[in-house]
């Protein structure tokens, strides 16, 4: 389970079903499970649009190098770093 969310996909689905089937209000659900309204609506959207699998948290760590952070956040910074990797022989 992710550090960002204390619920796994099954638990999120159970919470969504409780909200839908038992006609609990958003306020009741968010209070009971200590989640935000935004989290609940995001889970609902992901589940309806992409299916249950999208309720699982991403397992990919998004860490950026110090050089990328210093260079800037634009696409040109990413391209420059990719070019340097190609020059030194790093395969993607």
BELNOR-V892719 format. One record per backbone hydrogen bond with DSSP energy under -1.0 kcal/mol. NH is the residue of the N-H (numbers start at 0). CO is the residue of the C=O. E is the energy in kcal/mol with one decimal. If there is no record, write none. Layout:
# BELNOR-V892719
NH/CO/E, NH/CO/E
This chain:
# BELNOR-V892719
11/7/-2.4, 12/8/-2.3, 13/9/-2.3, 14/10/-2.2, 15/11/-2.5, 16/12/-2.6, 17/13/-2.3, 18/14/-2.2, 19/15/-2.3, 20/16/-3.5, 21/17/-1.6, 28/24/-2.2, 29/25/-2.9, 30/26/-2.0, 31/27/-2.5, 32/28/-2.4, 34/29/-1.5, 39/35/-2.0, 40/36/-2.5, 41/37/-2.4, 42/38/-2.5, 43/39/-2.2, 44/40/-2.3, 45/41/-2.7, 46/42/-2.5, 47/43/-2.3, 48/44/-2.8, 49/45/-2.6, 53/50/-1.1, 54/51/-2.2, 55/52/-1.3, 62/60/-1.1, 68/64/-2.1, 69/65/-2.4, 70/66/-2.5, 71/67/-1.7, 77/73/-1.1, 78/74/-2.5, 79/75/-2.3, 80/76/-2.0, 81/77/-2.5, 82/78/-2.5, 83/79/-2.2, 84/80/-2.3, 85/81/-2.3, 86/82/-2.4, 87/83/-2.1, 89/84/-3.2
